[in-house]
């Protein structure tokens, strides 16, 4: 009796082993279901492979074309126009000329540097913790990689976000020549706040304060004239 049961179990094991082997062979030989035919239509604007079997590399968009696409967008043009209008005021007041050497700190994607260039300035430098070539180079605004007094004009719209505001301002004043200008655009504020901000500028005096609209927000623009030669 036991021998009959053992023989039956052996036969069952052989049957299941055979079935498993056949299934494995079929799976190996069969084309994967996820492989979509390369002939299947694909949308021209997508950059994904046409099928999971397609190993061809994705198209790389050159930097010039990428920038051109960004700079032609409605959002970019709107912000650029806002900065251009803002800086034109300083040019009309005589604080900016075409030969002015300007520095934009915490310049983001580069709207401010581009705006200064578009209103006629030939020498504009933008710096940020992350570069945006060709408008903005990577540098720490708390430790600028420039010699003393090499700029005529320095601007930032992000003093409030500075980790160490006093050091941020110190570097602005250090890199701007005696008689040059430092400009900050901050959230709209009154006299007491302006005086508090001016305390950071130990080598400069306030020469102009104005409420402006910048990037669609109400801001207060404060212009300082550097009095002491950088040491």
C-alpha positions, 0 to 999 in steps of 0.5 A: 500500500505504501509503495503504491502511494509513493509511486503515485506521488512520484508520478504527480511530482514528475507531471508538475515538474514537466508542466513547470519546465514547459511554462518556463520555456514559453516565458523565455521564448515569448516577447514581453507584453510590455514591449510596444511595437516601435511602429505604434504612433507616439506624440511628437512632443514627448521625449519618452522612448516609443517602447520599453524595448527602445534603448535609443538615447533621449534628445538633449536640448542645447542650453541656447535653445533651452534658454530661448524657450524660457526667455520667450515665455510670457511669465519671463517677459512680464518679470523682465519688463517689471525689472526694466521699468524699475531700473529705468527710474535710476537711469533717469535720476542719473544713478545708472549709465551705460558704462556703469559696472553693475552687480546683482546679488541673489539674482535667481534665474537672471531677470535683474541682470538681463533687465540692466543689460537691456536698458544699456549697461554693458557690464553686468554680473549676476550671482546666486548660490545656483548658477543660471548660465549665462546670466547668473554665476554661482557664488556666495553673496556672503563671501563674494569672489571680487576685489574691493571697489570693483563695481559702481552699482549693486542691487538685491531684492532678497536681503530679507532672505539672507542668512546673515544680513549684516554680512550680506550688506558688508559684502555689497559695500566692500565690492562697490567703489567709493561714491557708488550705489547700493540698492535694496528692494524690500517688502513695502515698509515705512520710516522705522523699517527703513531706518532699521535696514539702513543700520546694516549699511555702515559705510553708506547713507540713504539718498533715495527711498521710493515705494515701487511695484516690482514683479507684481508686488508692492515694494520699498526701494532704498538707494544708498551711496557708499561714503567710505573707501572699502578697506 
